[in-house]
Amino acid sequence: MTQPQRILVVEDDAAIRRGIVDALRFEGFRAVEAADGKTGMALALEVDCELVLLDLVLPGMQGLEILQAVRQRRPTLPVIILTALGDETDRVRGLRMGADDYVVKPFSVRELLVRV
């Protein structure tokens, strides 16, 4: 995959979001961030980005709702789910709904950057 220029990080946990954003910026990416589902949805549909890193459990709107909307309006935009929901049923559901990858928390920044 060609290295994206701008990545949207939708994550409600401030410490996790800061760690991801800092790591992305250190690697030369431009990161846009959202701390809740409604903001994440708006940014995912409106901001010119090449990748979305999306938590599933968010205040205001669930990540799968955002994924569904992205698939309808921006079907080629890559989405990687980052979540603590690691059950096989959850992973299969996310991938079937159109996620390009599914990363279960806790994960290392190094593991994430390989997928980006």
N, C-alpha and C positions, 0 to 999 in steps of 0.2 A: 504494500500500500504506500502511495506517495505521502510524504509527511504533510499533514494538514497545517495550515497557517493559523486558523482560529478555531478554538475548541470551546464549546459551551459545557460547563460543569454545573449540573443541577443536583445539589446535595444539601440537606438541611443541617447536618452536623458541621458546625463551624470549624472544628479542629480538622476533620477529615477533608472538608472543602479547601481549607487553607493549605493543607499538605499537598493536595492534588494540584491546586493552582500554582503553588510555589514550584513544585517539581516540573510542571509543564513550562512555566516561564523560564526556569533554569535551562531547560532543553531547547529554548528558542521559540516556543509556541506563544501565541497571544491567547489568553484565556479570558472568557466572559463567564460570570458566575451568577447563580440564582440559589436562594436559600429556601424557596418554597415552590409548590407545584404550579400555582397560578403565574408567578413570574417566569418560572422555567418554561411553561407552555408558551407564553407570549414570546420569549426570546427564541425558543426553538423554531417557532413559525415565522419570525420576523428578522432575526439577526443573520447576517451572512456569515455562516460558519461551515466548516468542513466536517465536523464530528460533534456528537453530543455524548457526554458521559452522564448517565441518568440513574439516579437512585430510584427505587420503587416506592418506598414508604416516605411520603412527604406531607407536610401540612398543606391544606388547601386543595390538593388534587393529587391523586396517586400517579406514580410514574407510568403505569400501563395505559392510563388515559392519555398521557402525553405521547407515549409511543404510538398509540393508535392514531392520534391526530397528525403526528409527524408522517406516518406512513401514508395517510390520505393526502396531505398537502405537499409533502416533500419526500416522495417515495425513495429517492436515491441518496438521501442524507444518511450517512452511517450513524448508528446508535449502539453504544456499548452500555449495557446495564451494569451498575455497581450496586450491590445490595447484600444485606445480611440474610435474605431469603434464599437459602442454598439447597432446599429440598429439590429432589429431581422433578417433581411436579411443577414447582415454581420455575425452574430453569427451562423445562420443555415449553411451558406456557409462554414465557418471555421470548424464546427463540421462535416459536410458532407465530407469535404476534408480529414478528419482523425484526427483532433485535439482531444485530450483526454479531454480537458476542455477549457473554454473560459472565461477569467476574463476581465471585462471592467474597464478601468481607469476612474476616480481615484479609487484606491482600497487601503485597509490598508495592511500593512505588515502582520499583524495577520491573515487576511483573506487569504492572499497568502500562508502563512506557513501551514495553515490547509489543503490546496489543495496539497501541496508538499508531 
